[in-house]
Amino acid sequence: MAKLQLFPIFAAFCLFVGVAVATDVHFEVQGRVYCDNCRAGFVTNITEYIEGAVVRLECKHFQNDAVEHSIEAVSGADGYYTFIVPNDHEEEICYVKLIKSPRADCAEFVENREQARILLTENSGQANNLRYANALGFLKDVALPVCPELLKAYEADDDF
Ligand SMILES: *[C@@H]1O[C@H](CO)[C@@H](O)[C@H](O)[C@H]1NC(C)=O
């Protein structure tokens, strides 16, 4: 009797494994969320990373802009997050974007700078299925006092 009752579970398990094998392609997307405490638009050597920030991975269809996939993740220690994304997304434009900061003093973002494109297709020429998204930063409400001097040093570095 007990065996009989277990059968549906076993059958369901087999089905699940079967489906998992059939759609084996998946991508791992990694990235990092920071607090742009100089309001510079890039990471500096005094950038802080934000744990507990909400980010969303979205794929939109090329033609009609319809959102095909949308998943959220929360950044962990040192601002790192990971998405596991099933299937190939050759027909879609995918990006990760900032949704919510846990820090009241660092929660602002600039339209179009709050997101990072990622290519989630095996036809992209990349050897494996690990993808790194550019780091995304919330702007601090007021830049730290050391920033003007720091940014001068960064500009000088860019000059050669
Ligand atoms: C960051 O870089 C600037 C300019 O190169 C340097 O003066 C400063 O000491 C550095 N700060 C830290 C915390 O490393």
The ligand as an SDF file (V2000), in Angstrom:
LIG
                    3D

 14 14  0  0  0  0  0  0  0  0999 V2000
   42.0930   56.4080   -3.3510 C   0  0  0  0  0  0  0  0  0  0  0  0
   42.8170   56.9290   -4.4510 O   0  0  0  0  0  0  0  0  0  0  0  0
   43.3110   58.2510   -4.2320 C   0  0  0  0  0  0  0  0  0  0  0  0
   43.8910   58.7570   -5.5530 C   0  0  0  0  0  0  0  0  0  0  0  0
   44.6710   57.8050   -6.2020 O   0  0  0  0  0  0  0  0  0  0  0  0
   44.3150   58.2190   -3.0860 C   0  0  0  0  0  0  0  0  0  0  0  0
   44.8140   59.5210   -2.8660 O   0  0  0  0  0  0  0  0  0  0  0  0
   43.6250   57.7000   -1.8340 C   0  0  0  0  0  0  0  0  0  0  0  0
   44.5440   57.5550   -0.7830 O   0  0  0  0  0  0  0  0  0  0  0  0
   42.9470   56.3580   -2.0840 C   0  0  0  0  0  0  0  0  0  0  0  0
   42.1190   56.0320   -0.9400 N   0  0  0  0  0  0  0  0  0  0  0  0
   42.0120   54.7970   -0.4450 C   0  0  0  0  0  0  0  0  0  0  0  0
   41.0930   54.6310    0.7150 C   0  0  0  0  0  0  0  0  0  0  0  0
   42.6320   53.8740   -0.8870 O   0  0  0  0  0  0  0  0  0  0  0  0
  1  2  1  0
  1 10  1  0
  2  3  1  0
  3  4  1  0
  3  6  1  0
  4  5  1  0
  6  7  1  0
  6  8  1  0
  8  9  1  0
  8 10  1  0
 10 11  1  0
 11 12  1  0
 12 13  1  0
 12 14  2  0
M  END
$$$$
